[in-house]
Amino acid sequence: MDKAAKKSNSITITNEKGRLTAEEIDRMVKEAEEFAGDDKEQREKIDSRNKLESYIYNTKSSIRDDEKLAGKIDSDDKESIETALKDALEWLDDNQNVEKLDYDEKMAGLEAAFNPIIRKANESSAGSSADPEDESNYEL
């Protein structure tokens, strides 16, 4: 209403152009619910792949870093780890669409191979850094 001219008009707003109907919204919600399981599986698969890839690169970085493992492991162990990491990266490149279980099995295999070497390196460095005068380091 225009108070100065004392004229008034009415406006009607309709839901006609470019809007979804209630039926279309319901259909889209049902489709989303149907595909939720597939989305979850895909997300878990990608997470497993990313976890494996991260493990490979972190291990590679650790065995090259003097402050971490480079100075603690012998050259034969370092070479075998580097070879296994290279093979694992090639496997990742060649197997883009494998299942989550395959990524998990590959990860478990790498961990089983590397953990004894890493544990041995950490134990040897802990033993060599111990103070020989400190009697608390000795077992009775």
Sequence and secondary structure as in RCSB ss.txt:
>XXXX:A:sequence
MDKAAKKSNSITITNEKGRLTAEEIDRMVKEAEEFAGDDKEQREKIDSRNKLESYIYNTKSSIRDDEKLAGKIDS
DDKESIETALKDALEWLDDNQNVEKLDYDEKMAGLEAAFNPIIRKANESSAGSSADPEDESNYEL
>XXXX:A:secstr
 BTTTTB         SS   HHHHHHHHHHHHHHHHHHHHHHHHHHHHHHHHHHHHHHHHHHH IIIIITTS H
HHHHHHHHHHHHHHHHHHH TT  HHHHHHHHHHHHHHHHHHHHHHHHHHHHHTS TT GGGS  
